[in-house]
Amino acid sequence: MSVVSTATAYWSGTLAEGSGTATLATSGLGPFAVNWKARSEGVAATTTPEELLGAAHAACYSMAMSHELAGRGLEASAIDVSAAVTFVPGEGITRIGLTVKAAIAGISEDDFVVLVGAVKDGCPVSQALKGTAIEVDAAELIA
């Protein structure tokens, strides 16, 4: 069975002067304001496509890690993933940095680092973004 999730966007005006909204239609969340100034300069309280992409990637990665752990007979009591998506005007998305913190009983620091890399390669959002440099940092294994 396949699941189709939808999101919508609305834009009015020129790129530099206009504005719009993004809505997560499937879940009914939003609308979230979007505009070029927030995307190119950073503005608090206004989202960007990169922020939305980062949320999707972090959520997907945490689920993929949980699945990978189960395949190894392990379970995390907590997985915390943050995503930093870099956008450069005129170039596009140039980097996605994932920082992973997890509490996993019975795993060594070395195995945690290997796990973090394996999950990056298996995460469906990572797969969809293969054209973008994606880096992960096994920030912390919480004992």
Secondary structure, DSSP 8 states (H G I E B T S, - for coil): -------EEEEES-TTT-EEEEEETTTTEEEEEE-HHHHHH--TT-B-HHHHHHHHHHHHHHHHHHHHHHHTT--EEEEEEEEEEEEETTTEEEEEEEEEEEEETT--HHHHHHHHHHHHHH-HHHHHTTTS-EEEEEEEEE-
